[in-house]
Amino acid sequence: MTVRPEEPEGIVLQARDVRFDWTGVPLHWIPRDPVASHLINVLHLLLPAGEEWFIRVFKQALPYIRDDRLREDVLGFIGQEAVHARSHDGVLEHFTAQGLDVGPFVRQVDFMFEGLLGDRDLTGEALRVWLFERVAIIAAIEHFTGVLGDWILNASALDRAGADPTMLDLLRWHGAEEVEHRHVAHDLFTHLDGSYGARVRAMTETVIMLGSLWQRGHRYLLAADPVVRGRVRGGLGHLRRTGPAGLSPSRRSLLAAIRRYLRRDYSPLNEGSTAQALAYLASSPAAQAALR
């Protein structure tokens, strides 16, 4: 793994046992903007099942790892992802208590990760190929989570809009850890396969999957929202407003992220800043409370 000179070296990934008090956090945590709130709230619907799937796949990959440092990074990654999944589950429980039934859509997400991308009755070489294919998909997804982590750490427009501080701390703590471990899935993919064809195929599958789930999830949330009651139709077309306003990633930035991943000289360490991520984790109320 090549480390840029300005990047801290020798970081040991560790799970931070954070807790969040959702009492009083509004459903529309970006004030007066349910559309922007729910564009990001879709992540809460996707991440618990997705990250639990990451953990299962990476545990299955452990016997194939021949590098001690990479094994240590993968174990640290697994620990962090377990806390991420639990933390976003807490948000879903809070949404349900506020009258937003997320169950039907979460079940669709579960089917995607546990059914379509889950374990299959395979043995031998077929089992290995399916495992490595899923590692490649996780590496592509983790490229996006690293990009989103870098975005949320720098999304000052959310502060200016009066976004709820507890929700912002969850998103920025999570985003900082995504930036911190952004190289691990790519390093594992490179260690196991690393072929350019597999990288392109995995990104294509990931864009189709995540684009579809984000579109459908946003439409679901606005339709099920007990305040909006379907008066606004959701969808990624809203990024045309929320992106330039800084309240969500922009379509242009997401397309640019795809192009960067498809470069043959792609490195996840060129996405975001480990130093910035660690600085936020040193000031995050939840992360600091976990230390105490």
MODELLER restraints for C-alpha pairs under 7 A, 6 or more apart:
rsr = mdl.restraints
at = mdl.atoms
rsr.add(forms.Gaussian(group=physical.xy_distance, feature=features.Distance(at['CA:7:A'], at['CA:274:A']), mean=6.31, stdev=0.5))
rsr.add(forms.Gaussian(group=physical.xy_distance, feature=features.Distance(at['CA:7:A'], at['CA:275:A']), mean=6.74, stdev=0.5))
rsr.add(forms.Gaussian(group=physical.xy_distance, feature=features.Distance(at['CA:8:A'], at['CA:274:A']), mean=6.91, stdev=0.5))
rsr.add(forms.Gaussian(group=physical.xy_distance, feature=features.Distance(at['CA:8:A'], at['CA:275:A']), mean=6.72, stdev=0.5))
rsr.add(forms.Gaussian(group=physical.xy_distance, feature=features.Distance(at['CA:13:A'], at['CA:73:A']), mean=6.36, stdev=0.5))
rsr.add(forms.Gaussian(group=physical.xy_distance, feature=features.Distance(at['CA:13:A'], at['CA:76:A']), mean=4.70, stdev=0.5))
rsr.add(forms.Gaussian(group=physical.xy_distance, feature=features.Distance(at['CA:13:A'], at['CA:77:A']), mean=6.70, stdev=0.5))
rsr.add(forms.Gaussian(group=physical.xy_distance, feature=features.Distance(at['CA:14:A'], at['CA:76:A']), mean=5.36, stdev=0.5))
rsr.add(forms.Gaussian(group=physical.xy_distance, feature=features.Distance(at['CA:14:A'], at['CA:79:A']), mean=6.83, stdev=0.5))
rsr.add(forms.Gaussian(group=physical.xy_distance, feature=features.Distance(at['CA:14:A'], at['CA:80:A']), mean=6.51, stdev=0.5))
rsr.add(forms.Gaussian(group=physical.xy_distance, feature=features.Distance(at['CA:15:A'], at['CA:76:A']), mean=6.84, stdev=0.5))
rsr.add(forms.Gaussian(group=physical.xy_distance, feature=features.Distance(at['CA:15:A'], at['CA:79:A']), mean=5.15, stdev=0.5))
rsr.add(forms.Gaussian(group=physical.xy_distance, feature=features.Distance(at['CA:15:A'], at['CA:80:A']), mean=4.38, stdev=0.5))
rsr.add(forms.Gaussian(group=physical.xy_distance, feature=features.Distance(at['CA:15:A'], at['CA:83:A']), mean=6.88, stdev=0.5))
rsr.add(forms.Gaussian(group=physical.xy_distance, feature=features.Distance(at['CA:16:A'], at['CA:287:A']), mean=6.39, stdev=0.5))
rsr.add(forms.Gaussian(group=physical.xy_distance, feature=features.Distance(at['CA:16:A'], at['CA:290:A']), mean=6.34, stdev=0.5))
rsr.add(forms.Gaussian(group=physical.xy_distance, feature=features.Distance(at['CA:17:A'], at['CA:83:A']), mean=6.72, stdev=0.5))
rsr.add(forms.Gaussian(group=physical.xy_distance, feature=features.Distance(at['CA:17:A'], at['CA:290:A']), mean=5.42, stdev=0.5))
rsr.add(forms.Gaussian(group=physical.xy_distance, feature=features.Distance(at['CA:18:A'], at['CA:286:A']), mean=5.39, stdev=0.5))
rsr.add(forms.Gaussian(group=physical.xy_distance, feature=features.Distance(at['CA:18:A'], at['CA:287:A']), mean=5.74, stdev=0.5))
rsr.add(forms.Gaussian(group=physical.xy_distance, feature=features.Distance(at['CA:18:A'], at['CA:290:A']), mean=5.19, stdev=0.5))
rsr.add(forms.Gaussian(group=physical.xy_distance, feature=features.Distance(at['CA:19:A'], at['CA:286:A']), mean=6.21, stdev=0.5))
rsr.add(forms.Gaussian(group=physical.xy_distance, feature=features.Distance(at['CA:20:A'], at['CA:286:A']), mean=6.76, stdev=0.5))
rsr.add(forms.Gaussian(group=physical.xy_distance, feature=features.Distance(at['CA:22:A'], at['CA:94:A']), mean=6.65, stdev=0.5))
rsr.add(forms.Gaussian(group=physical.xy_distance, feature=features.Distance(at['CA:25:A'], at['CA:164:A']), mean=6.73, stdev=0.5))
rsr.add(forms.Gaussian(group=physical.xy_distance, feature=features.Distance(at['CA:27:A'], at['CA:95:A']), mean=6.67, stdev=0.5))
rsr.add(forms.Gaussian(group=physical.xy_distance, feature=features.Distance(at['CA:28:A'], at['CA:34:A']), mean=5.12, stdev=0.5))
rsr.add(forms.Gaussian(group=physical.xy_distance, feature=features.Distance(at['CA:28:A'], at['CA:37:A']), mean=5.50, stdev=0.5))
rsr.add(forms.Gaussian(group=physical.xy_distance, feature=features.Distance(at['CA:29:A'], at['CA:37:A']), mean=6.07, stdev=0.5))
rsr.add(forms.Gaussian(group=physical.xy_distance, feature=features.Distance(at['CA:29:A'], at['CA:163:A']), mean=5.59, stdev=0.5))
rsr.add(forms.Gaussian(group=physical.xy_distance, feature=features.Distance(at['CA:29:A'], at['CA:164:A']), mean=5.25, stdev=0.5))
rsr.add(forms.Gaussian(group=physical.xy_distance, feature=features.Distance(at['CA:30:A'], at['CA:37:A']), mean=5.48, stdev=0.5))
rsr.add(forms.Gaussian(group=physical.xy_distance, feature=features.Distance(at['CA:30:A'], at['CA:161:A']), mean=6.66, stdev=0.5))
rsr.add(forms.Gaussian(group=physical.xy_distance, feature=features.Distance(at['CA:30:A'], at['CA:162:A']), mean=6.52, stdev=0.5))
rsr.add(forms.Gaussian(group=physical.xy_distance, feature=features.Distance(at['CA:30:A'], at['CA:163:A']), mean=4.47, stdev=0.5))
rsr.add(forms.Gaussian(group=physical.xy_distance, feature=features.Distance(at['CA:30:A'], at['CA:164:A']), mean=6.66, stdev=0.5))
rsr.add(forms.Gaussian(group=physical.xy_distance, feature=features.Distance(at['CA:31:A'], at['CA:162:A']), mean=6.52, stdev=0.5))
rsr.add(forms.Gaussian(group=physical.xy_distance, feature=features.Distance(at['CA:31:A'], at['CA:163:A']), mean=6.45, stdev=0.5))
rsr.add(forms.Gaussian(group=physical.xy_distance, feature=features.Distance(at['CA:36:A'], at['CA:242:A']), mean=6.29, stdev=0.5))
rsr.add(forms.Gaussian(group=physical.xy_distance, feature=features.Distance(at['CA:36:A'], at['CA:247:A']), mean=6.33, stdev=0.5))
rsr.add(forms.Gaussian(group=physical.xy_distance, feature=features.Distance(at['CA:36:A'], at['CA:248:A']), mean=6.88, stdev=0.5))
rsr.add(forms.Gaussian(group=physical.xy_distance, feature=features.Distance(at['CA:38:A'], at['CA:218:A']), mean=6.12, stdev=0.5))
rsr.add(forms.Gaussian(group=physical.xy_distance, feature=features.Distance(at['CA:38:A'], at['CA:221:A']), mean=6.49, stdev=0.5))
rsr.add(forms.Gaussian(group=physical.xy_distance, feature=features.Distance(at['CA:39:A'], at['CA:218:A']), mean=5.82, stdev=0.5))
rsr.add(forms.Gaussian(group=physical.xy_distance, feature=features.Distance(at['CA:42:A'], at['CA:214:A']), mean=6.30, stdev=0.5))
rsr.add(forms.Gaussian(group=physical.xy_distance, feature=features.Distance(at['CA:42:A'], at['CA:217:A']), mean=5.63, stdev=0.5))
rsr.add(forms.Gaussian(group=physical.xy_distance, feature=features.Distance(at['CA:42:A'], at['CA:218:A']), mean=6.07, stdev=0.5))
rsr.add(forms.Gaussian(group=physical.xy_distance, feature=features.Distance(at['CA:44:A'], at['CA:88:A']), mean=5.38, stdev=0.5))
rsr.add(forms.Gaussian(group=physical.xy_distance, feature=features.Distance(at['CA:44:A'], at['CA:91:A']), mean=6.87, stdev=0.5))
rsr.add(forms.Gaussian(group=physical.xy_distance, feature=features.Distance(at['CA:44:A'], at['CA:92:A']), mean=6.80, stdev=0.5))
rsr.add(forms.Gaussian(group=physical.xy_distance, feature=features.Distance(at['CA:45:A'], at['CA:106:A']), mean=5.88, stdev=0.5))
rsr.add(forms.Gaussian(group=physical.xy_distance, feature=features.Distance(at['CA:46:A'], at['CA:109:A']), mean=6.38, stdev=0.5))
rsr.add(forms.Gaussian(group=physical.xy_distance, feature=features.Distance(at['CA:47:A'], at['CA:85:A']), mean=6.24, stdev=0.5))
rsr.add(forms.Gaussian(group=physical.xy_distance, feature=features.Distance(at['CA:47:A'], at['CA:88:A']), mean=6.94, stdev=0.5))
rsr.add(forms.Gaussian(group=physical.xy_distance, feature=features.Distance(at['CA:48:A'], at['CA:85:A']), mean=4.07, stdev=0.5))
rsr.add(forms.Gaussian(group=physical.xy_distance, feature=features.Distance(at['CA:48:A'], at['CA:86:A']), mean=6.84, stdev=0.5))
rsr.add(forms.Gaussian(group=physical.xy_distance, feature=features.Distance(at['CA:48:A'], at['CA:88:A']), mean=6.15, stdev=0.5))
rsr.add(forms.Gaussian(group=physical.xy_distance, feature=features.Distance(at['CA:48:A'], at['CA:89:A']), mean=6.23, stdev=0.5))
rsr.add(forms.Gaussian(group=physical.xy_distance, feature=features.Distance(at['CA:49:A'], at['CA:109:A']), mean=6.90, stdev=0.5))
rsr.add(forms.Gaussian(group=physical.xy_distance, feature=features.Distance(at['CA:49:A'], at['CA:110:A']), mean=5.85, stdev=0.5))
rsr.add(forms.Gaussian(group=physical.xy_distance, feature=features.Distance(at['CA:49:A'], at['CA:113:A']), mean=6.73, stdev=0.5))
rsr.add(forms.Gaussian(group=physical.xy_distance, feature=features.Distance(at['CA:50:A'], at['CA:113:A']), mean=6.37, stdev=0.5))
rsr.add(forms.Gaussian(group=physical.xy_distance, feature=features.Distance(at['CA:51:A'], at['CA:81:A']), mean=5.79, stdev=0.5))
rsr.add(forms.Gaussian(group=physical.xy_distance, feature=features.Distance(at['CA:51:A'], at['CA:85:A']), mean=5.88, stdev=0.5))
rsr.add(forms.Gaussian(group=physical.xy_distance, feature=features.Distance(at['CA:52:A'], at['CA:82:A']), mean=6.76, stdev=0.5))
rsr.add(forms.Gaussian(group=physical.xy_distance, feature=features.Distance(at['CA:52:A'], at['CA:85:A']), mean=6.60, stdev=0.5))
rsr.add(forms.Gaussian(group=physical.xy_distance, feature=features.Distance(at['CA:53:A'], at['CA:113:A']), mean=6.37, stdev=0.5))
rsr.add(forms.Gaussian(group=physical.xy_distance, feature=features.Distance(at['CA:54:A'], at['CA:138:A']), mean=6.77, stdev=0.5))
rsr.add(forms.Gaussian(group=physical.xy_distance, feature=features.Distance(at['CA:55:A'], at['CA:78:A']), mean=5.48, stdev=0.5))
rsr.add(forms.Gaussian(group=physical.xy_distance, feature=features.Distance(at['CA:57:A'], at['CA:131:A']), mean=7.00, stdev=0.5))
rsr.add(forms.Gaussian(group=physical.xy_distance, feature=features.Distance(at['CA:62:A'], at['CA:71:A']), mean=6.96, stdev=0.5))
rsr.add(forms.Gaussian(group=physical.xy_distance, feature=features.Distance(at['CA:65:A'], at['CA:71:A']), mean=6.31, stdev=0.5))
rsr.add(forms.Gaussian(group=physical.xy_distance, feature=features.Distance(at['CA:73:A'], at['CA:184:A']), mean=6.39, stdev=0.5))
rsr.add(forms.Gaussian(group=physical.xy_distance, feature=features.Distance(at['CA:74:A'], at['CA:184:A']), mean=6.44, stdev=0.5))
rsr.add(forms.Gaussian(group=physical.xy_distance, feature=features.Distance(at['CA:77:A'], at['CA:181:A']), mean=6.62, stdev=0.5))
rsr.add(forms.Gaussian(group=physical.xy_distance, feature=features.Distance(at['CA:84:A'], at['CA:174:A']), mean=6.74, stdev=0.5))
rsr.add(forms.Gaussian(group=physical.xy_distance, feature=features.Distance(at['CA:96:A'], at['CA:102:A']), mean=6.73, stdev=0.5))
rsr.add(forms.Gaussian(group=physical.xy_distance, feature=features.Distance(at['CA:99:A'], at['CA:226:A']), mean=6.21, stdev=0.5))
rsr.add(forms.Gaussian(group=physical.xy_distance, feature=features.Distance(at['CA:100:A'], at['CA:224:A']), mean=6.16, stdev=0.5))
rsr.add(forms.Gaussian(group=physical.xy_distance, feature=features.Distance(at['CA:100:A'], at['CA:225:A']), mean=5.61, stdev=0.5))
rsr.add(forms.Gaussian(group=physical.xy_distance, feature=features.Distance(at['CA:100:A'], at['CA:226:A']), mean=6.30, stdev=0.5))
rsr.add(forms.Gaussian(group=physical.xy_distance, feature=features.Distance(at['CA:101:A'], at['CA:224:A']), mean=6.88, stdev=0.5))
rsr.add(forms.Gaussian(group=physical.xy_distance, feature=features.Distance(at['CA:132:A'], at['CA:192:A']), mean=6.85, stdev=0.5))
rsr.add(forms.Gaussian(group=physical.xy_distance, feature=features.Distance(at['CA:135:A'], at['CA:189:A']), mean=5.94, stdev=0.5))
rsr.add(forms.Gaussian(group=physical.xy_distance, feature=features.Distance(at['CA:136:A'], at['CA:189:A']), mean=5.63, stdev=0.5))
rsr.add(forms.Gaussian(group=physical.xy_distance, feature=features.Distance(at['CA:136:A'], at['CA:198:A']), mean=6.78, stdev=0.5))
rsr.add(forms.Gaussian(group=physical.xy_distance, feature=features.Distance(at['CA:136:A'], at['CA:199:A']), mean=6.38, stdev=0.5))
rsr.add(forms.Gaussian(group=physical.xy_distance, feature=features.Distance(at['CA:136:A'], at['CA:202:A']), mean=5.75, stdev=0.5))
rsr.add(forms.Gaussian(group=physical.xy_distance, feature=features.Distance(at['CA:137:A'], at['CA:202:A']), mean=4.77, stdev=0.5))
rsr.add(forms.Gaussian(group=physical.xy_distance, feature=features.Distance(at['CA:137:A'], at['CA:203:A']), mean=6.83, stdev=0.5))
rsr.add(forms.Gaussian(group=physical.xy_distance, feature=features.Distance(at['CA:137:A'], at['CA:206:A']), mean=6.45, stdev=0.5))
rsr.add(forms.Gaussian(group=physical.xy_distance, feature=features.Distance(at['CA:138:A'], at['CA:185:A']), mean=6.61, stdev=0.5))
rsr.add(forms.Gaussian(group=physical.xy_distance, feature=features.Distance(at['CA:139:A'], at['CA:185:A']), mean=4.70, stdev=0.5))
rsr.add(forms.Gaussian(group=physical.xy_distance, feature=features.Distance(at['CA:139:A'], at['CA:186:A']), mean=5.02, stdev=0.5))
rsr.add(forms.Gaussian(group=physical.xy_distance, feature=features.Distance(at['CA:139:A'], at['CA:189:A']), mean=6.62, stdev=0.5))
rsr.add(forms.Gaussian(group=physical.xy_distance, feature=features.Distance(at['CA:140:A'], at['CA:202:A']), mean=6.30, stdev=0.5))
rsr.add(forms.Gaussian(group=physical.xy_distance, feature=features.Distance(at['CA:140:A'], at['CA:203:A']), mean=5.37, stdev=0.5))
rsr.add(forms.Gaussian(group=physical.xy_distance, feature=features.Distance(at['CA:140:A'], at['CA:206:A']), mean=6.59, stdev=0.5))
rsr.add(forms.Gaussian(group=physical.xy_distance, feature=features.Distance(at['CA:141:A'], at['CA:206:A']), mean=6.44, stdev=0.5))
rsr.add(forms.Gaussian(group=physical.xy_distance, feature=features.Distance(at['CA:142:A'], at['CA:182:A']), mean=6.54, stdev=0.5))
rsr.add(forms.Gaussian(group=physical.xy_distance, feature=features.Distance(at['CA:142:A'], at['CA:185:A']), mean=6.73, stdev=0.5))
rsr.add(forms.Gaussian(group=physical.xy_distance, feature=features.Distance(at['CA:143:A'], at['CA:182:A']), mean=6.95, stdev=0.5))
rsr.add(forms.Gaussian(group=physical.xy_distance, feature=features.Distance(at['CA:143:A'], at['CA:268:A']), mean=6.95, stdev=0.5))
rsr.add(forms.Gaussian(group=physical.xy_distance, feature=features.Distance(at['CA:145:A'], at['CA:178:A']), mean=6.19, stdev=0.5))
rsr.add(forms.Gaussian(group=physical.xy_distance, feature=features.Distance(at['CA:146:A'], at['CA:178:A']), mean=5.15, stdev=0.5))
rsr.add(forms.Gaussian(group=physical.xy_distance, feature=features.Distance(at['CA:146:A'], at['CA:179:A']), mean=4.99, stdev=0.5))
rsr.add(forms.Gaussian(group=physical.xy_distance, feature=features.Distance(at['CA:146:A'], at['CA:182:A']), mean=5.52, stdev=0.5))
rsr.add(forms.Gaussian(group=physical.xy_distance, feature=features.Distance(at['CA:146:A'], at['CA:271:A']), mean=6.98, stdev=0.5))
rsr.add(forms.Gaussian(group=physical.xy_distance, feature=features.Distance(at['CA:147:A'], at['CA:271:A']), mean=6.52, stdev=0.5))
rsr.add(forms.Gaussian(group=physical.xy_distance, feature=features.Distance(at['CA:148:A'], at['CA:175:A']), mean=6.80, stdev=0.5))
rsr.add(forms.Gaussian(group=physical.xy_distance, feature=features.Distance(at['CA:149:A'], at['CA:175:A']), mean=3.53, stdev=0.5))
rsr.add(forms.Gaussian(group=physical.xy_distance, feature=features.Distance(at['CA:149:A'], at['CA:176:A']), mean=5.90, stdev=0.5))
rsr.add(forms.Gaussian(group=physical.xy_distance, feature=features.Distance(at['CA:149:A'], at['CA:178:A']), mean=5.83, stdev=0.5))
rsr.add(forms.Gaussian(group=physical.xy_distance, feature=features.Distance(at['CA:149:A'], at['CA:179:A']), mean=5.90, stdev=0.5))
rsr.add(forms.Gaussian(group=physical.xy_distance, feature=features.Distance(at['CA:150:A'], at['CA:175:A']), mean=6.62, stdev=0.5))
rsr.add(forms.Gaussian(group=physical.xy_distance, feature=features.Distance(at['CA:150:A'], at['CA:179:A']), mean=6.53, stdev=0.5))
rsr.add(forms.Gaussian(group=physical.xy_distance, feature=features.Distance(at['CA:150:A'], at['CA:272:A']), mean=5.17, stdev=0.5))
rsr.add(forms.Gaussian(group=physical.xy_distance, feature=features.Distance(at['CA:151:A'], at['CA:249:A']), mean=6.89, stdev=0.5))
rsr.add(forms.Gaussian(group=physical.xy_distance, feature=features.Distance(at['CA:152:A'], at['CA:171:A']), mean=6.98, stdev=0.5))
rsr.add(forms.Gaussian(group=physical.xy_distance, feature=features.Distance(at['CA:152:A'], at['CA:172:A']), mean=5.98, stdev=0.5))
rsr.add(forms.Gaussian(group=physical.xy_distance, feature=features.Distance(at['CA:152:A'], at['CA:175:A']), mean=6.51, stdev=0.5))
rsr.add(forms.Gaussian(group=physical.xy_distance, feature=features.Distance(at['CA:153:A'], at['CA:172:A']), mean=5.67, stdev=0.5))
rsr.add(forms.Gaussian(group=physical.xy_distance, feature=features.Distance(at['CA:153:A'], at['CA:175:A']), mean=6.81, stdev=0.5))
rsr.add(forms.Gaussian(group=physical.xy_distance, feature=features.Distance(at['CA:155:A'], at['CA:246:A']), mean=6.39, stdev=0.5))
rsr.add(forms.Gaussian(group=physical.xy_distance, feature=features.Distance(at['CA:157:A'], at['CA:246:A']), mean=5.28, stdev=0.5))
rsr.add(forms.Gaussian(group=physical.xy_distance, feature=features.Distance(at['CA:157:A'], at['CA:247:A']), mean=6.17, stdev=0.5))
rsr.add(forms.Gaussian(group=physical.xy_distance, feature=features.Distance(at['CA:158:A'], at['CA:247:A']), mean=5.87, stdev=0.5))
rsr.add(forms.Gaussian(group=physical.xy_distance, feature=features.Distance(at['CA:169:A'], at['CA:284:A']), mean=6.47, stdev=0.5))
rsr.add(forms.Gaussian(group=physical.xy_distance, feature=features.Distance(at['CA:173:A'], at['CA:281:A']), mean=6.31, stdev=0.5))
rsr.add(forms.Gaussian(group=physical.xy_distance, feature=features.Distance(at['CA:173:A'], at['CA:284:A']), mean=6.58, stdev=0.5))
rsr.add(forms.Gaussian(group=physical.xy_distance, feature=features.Distance(at['CA:176:A'], at['CA:277:A']), mean=4.41, stdev=0.5))
rsr.add(forms.Gaussian(group=physical.xy_distance, feature=features.Distance(at['CA:176:A'], at['CA:278:A']), mean=6.98, stdev=0.5))
rsr.add(forms.Gaussian(group=physical.xy_distance, feature=features.Distance(at['CA:176:A'], at['CA:280:A']), mean=6.82, stdev=0.5))
rsr.add(forms.Gaussian(group=physical.xy_distance, feature=features.Distance(at['CA:176:A'], at['CA:281:A']), mean=6.74, stdev=0.5))
rsr.add(forms.Gaussian(group=physical.xy_distance, feature=features.Distance(at['CA:177:A'], at['CA:277:A']), mean=6.94, stdev=0.5))
rsr.add(forms.Gaussian(group=physical.xy_distance, feature=features.Distance(at['CA:179:A'], at['CA:272:A']), mean=6.37, stdev=0.5))
rsr.add(forms.Gaussian(group=physical.xy_distance, feature=features.Distance(at['CA:179:A'], at['CA:273:A']), mean=6.94, stdev=0.5))
rsr.add(forms.Gaussian(group=physical.xy_distance, feature=features.Distance(at['CA:179:A'], at['CA:274:A']), mean=6.24, stdev=0.5))
rsr.add(forms.Gaussian(group=physical.xy_distance, feature=features.Distance(at['CA:179:A'], at['CA:277:A']), mean=6.31, stdev=0.5))
rsr.add(forms.Gaussian(group=physical.xy_distance, feature=features.Distance(at['CA:180:A'], at['CA:274:A']), mean=5.41, stdev=0.5))
rsr.add(forms.Gaussian(group=physical.xy_distance, feature=features.Distance(at['CA:180:A'], at['CA:277:A']), mean=6.26, stdev=0.5))
rsr.add(forms.Gaussian(group=physical.xy_distance, feature=features.Distance(at['CA:182:A'], at['CA:268:A']), mean=6.17, stdev=0.5))
rsr.add(forms.Gaussian(group=physical.xy_distance, feature=features.Distance(at['CA:183:A'], at['CA:268:A']), mean=5.32, stdev=0.5))
rsr.add(forms.Gaussian(group=physical.xy_distance, feature=features.Distance(at['CA:183:A'], at['CA:269:A']), mean=6.40, stdev=0.5))
rsr.add(forms.Gaussian(group=physical.xy_distance, feature=features.Distance(at['CA:200:A'], at['CA:262:A']), mean=6.52, stdev=0.5))
rsr.add(forms.Gaussian(group=physical.xy_distance, feature=features.Distance(at['CA:215:A'], at['CA:235:A']), mean=4.81, stdev=0.5))
rsr.add(forms.Gaussian(group=physical.xy_distance, feature=features.Distance(at['CA:215:A'], at['CA:236:A']), mean=5.52, stdev=0.5))
rsr.add(forms.Gaussian(group=physical.xy_distance, feature=features.Distance(at['CA:216:A'], at['CA:235:A']), mean=6.98, stdev=0.5))
rsr.add(forms.Gaussian(group=physical.xy_distance, feature=features.Distance(at['CA:218:A'], at['CA:234:A']), mean=5.25, stdev=0.5))
rsr.add(forms.Gaussian(group=physical.xy_distance, feature=features.Distance(at['CA:218:A'], at['CA:235:A']), mean=5.69, stdev=0.5))
rsr.add(forms.Gaussian(group=physical.xy_distance, feature=features.Distance(at['CA:219:A'], at['CA:233:A']), mean=6.11, stdev=0.5))
rsr.add(forms.Gaussian(group=physical.xy_distance, feature=features.Distance(at['CA:219:A'], at['CA:234:A']), mean=3.95, stdev=0.5))
rsr.add(forms.Gaussian(group=physical.xy_distance, feature=features.Distance(at['CA:219:A'], at['CA:235:A']), mean=5.60, stdev=0.5))
rsr.add(forms.Gaussian(group=physical.xy_distance, feature=features.Distance(at['CA:222:A'], at['CA:228:A']), mean=6.32, stdev=0.5))
rsr.add(forms.Gaussian(group=physical.xy_distance, feature=features.Distance(at['CA:222:A'], at['CA:229:A']), mean=6.87, stdev=0.5))
rsr.add(forms.Gaussian(group=physical.xy_distance, feature=features.Distance(at['CA:222:A'], at['CA:230:A']), mean=5.60, stdev=0.5))
rsr.add(forms.Gaussian(group=physical.xy_distance, feature=features.Distance(at['CA:222:A'], at['CA:232:A']), mean=6.61, stdev=0.5))
rsr.add(forms.Gaussian(group=physical.xy_distance, feature=features.Distance(at['CA:222:A'], at['CA:233:A']), mean=6.71, stdev=0.5))
rsr.add(forms.Gaussian(group=physical.xy_distance, feature=features.Distance(at['CA:222:A'], at['CA:234:A']), mean=6.01, stdev=0.5))
rsr.add(forms.Gaussian(group=physical.xy_distance, feature=features.Distance(at['CA:223:A'], at['CA:229:A']), mean=5.57, stdev=0.5))
rsr.add(forms.Gaussian(group=physical.xy_distance, feature=features.Distance(at['CA:223:A'], at['CA:230:A']), mean=3.93, stdev=0.5))
rsr.add(forms.Gaussian(group=physical.xy_distance, feature=features.Distance(at['CA:224:A'], at['CA:230:A']), mean=6.82, stdev=0.5))
rsr.add(forms.Gaussian(group=physical.xy_distance, feature=features.Distance(at['CA:239:A'], at['CA:250:A']), mean=6.00, stdev=0.5))
rsr.add(forms.Gaussian(group=physical.xy_distance, feature=features.Distance(at['CA:239:A'], at['CA:251:A']), mean=6.37, stdev=0.5))
rsr.add(forms.Gaussian(group=physical.xy_distance, feature=features.Distance(at['CA:242:A'], at['CA:248:A']), mean=5.42, stdev=0.5))
rsr.add(forms.Gaussian(group=physical.xy_distance, feature=features.Distance(at['CA:243:A'], at['CA:249:A']), mean=5.10, stdev=0.5))
rsr.add(forms.Gaussian(group=physical.xy_distance, feature=features.Distance(at['CA:243:A'], at['CA:250:A']), mean=3.80, stdev=0.5))
rsr.add(forms.Gaussian(group=physical.xy_distance, feature=features.Distance(at['CA:243:A'], at['CA:251:A']), mean=6.87, stdev=0.5))
rsr.add(forms.Gaussian(group=physical.xy_distance, feature=features.Distance(at['CA:244:A'], at['CA:250:A']), mean=6.29, stdev=0.5))
rsr.add(forms.Gaussian(group=physical.xy_distance, feature=features.Distance(at['CA:260:A'], at['CA:266:A']), mean=6.47, stdev=0.5))
rsr.add(forms.Gaussian(group=physical.xy_distance, feature=features.Distance(at['CA:281:A'], at['CA:287:A']), mean=6.07, stdev=0.5))
rsr.add(forms.Gaussian(group=physical.xy_distance, feature=features.Distance(at['CA:282:A'], at['CA:288:A']), mean=6.72, stdev=0.5))
